[in-house]
Amino acid sequence: MNLLIDQWIPVRPLESGGAVKISLRELLCGEGKWELCLPRDDMELAAMQLLICITQALFTPKDGKELMIRIARPITVEEYESSIRNFADWFCVDHPKQPFMQVRGVAAKDPTPMDKLLAGVTGATNSCFVNQAGLADGLCGGCAAIVLFNQASCAPSFGGGFKAGLRGSAPITTLAQGDHLRRTVWLNVLHEEELILNFPWHRDTAPQKPTWIEPLKAGETIPAQRIGVVRGLLWQPAHIELLPPVAAEICSCCGCRTDKAYVAFNKAKFSYTVSGTWPHPHSPRIMTSKKGEIEEKFASFTTSAPAWTQLSRFVVQQQIDKTNTDGQQPAEVITQARKILPPQLQKLHLLIGGYRNNQASVLERRHEVFTLNHGWDKHSGVIGELVSLGRSYRDALYKAVFVFVNGVKDVKGAGVKINQAAEAQFYRRSEPTIEETLARIDFADPAPELAIMRASLKSIATDLFNEATRPYLNDPQLIKTLAVARRTLFKHLNNLEPQMNTGGDNGTAKIP
Ligand SMILES: [Zn+2]
């Protein structure tokens, strides 16, 4: 199964119609408008990234002008064929010597079932609720390539000494989404000049081959600045070998017909060190200054807070300087989108995905698309203001419920743990408000839309406070507690009104 030649991309037509498989050539050279079609959104995101990485590796446009032509229309079959000519044997899942993202001859005591390659199917406490049964029973070659790539690049390692990908265990991926699959792929391919800005060592490292063609050496230390674009995008941190496929009829993942399916693989620990951070172009990074040293890492979902609470770091660059001890760098593909998109495309559909993990265990999958109205690229401060306002309403509710639960001074607390639930409810109910505000706001004149958002979030916070405390209304011992907590809520909500912003905090409650 060759990813450059065979039909392996599971898609459905955007208009209407059932799932089919197309080849990369049909995707890049055809007029068809497709969307990916897999049973899990993280698998679709992995398939998307794999397509972007292959296209970046083999079809890098020379400048922004050429990239715009690629975004606008398909490439010709001749262009396709001449670009893949020298690379066909890099992308065979079942190559006898150098199979895609694998190593031949991996020695393992026992084979590992395929479900270990599908992040979060086993091991997580909630896995039976979010996966259909039998998802990993037997995978076609295309799905096998997608899960190999996902495990290597986006998911936590197998644990127990296995290394994670170049972005760490569970990076957030942010991409610009186009109106159909081909356009999304090109929107996230960096043109040559942008590539050199992001990877100043690009020209020197361009001849490098992927890790399964030129293997890493055990124990070696590799400076991140010596890893080329293709090698880094398709980095395989572990030693993995799919066992020979067995006869099959249907792929348990994409549901398409297949005459053979992969059911198990061998894995072996393999150790090396990458020094420094490789600037992966699909992920935002955060920088912290500690004792004069700048530490850099990829943004991740470390709490249950929704993606919008981190929106600022996904789209706004911030340098470390006298006023900021933390810095943030959006994914290079988003930075490029900001520079090249023509006015009619400047509404950004920001695709955000990733896992929340505890070491090798996946706790949660995230997948969201935010639409940012025209002007997001020129008025980035507004995004920070909007996010901070959203978080402040969450804080107001949380502080008030905290007072109700824990009491203050001589006022007894209710002693029931309801603040976490109230916070989770706030995030759930406020999400549509935040999404609509981002999609509608006039970034040059944000005040009217922010006022509507304030009113909506205020009413959500008030409703949730009432719902959380209602069961205790008739408890005579808590009447005073409830009154103090309600006062705390109104004080914090009032502080968020624009004209009241100068009002100080008189310290009704101390929150950890
Ligand atoms: Zn499949």
Boltz pocket constraint, residues with backbone or C-beta under 6 A from the ligand:
constraints:
  - pocket:
      binder: B
      contacts: [[A, 139], [A, 140], [A, 141], [A, 142], [A, 143], [A, 144], [A, 251], [A, 252], [A, 253], [A, 254], [A, 255], [A, 256]]
      max_distance: 6.0
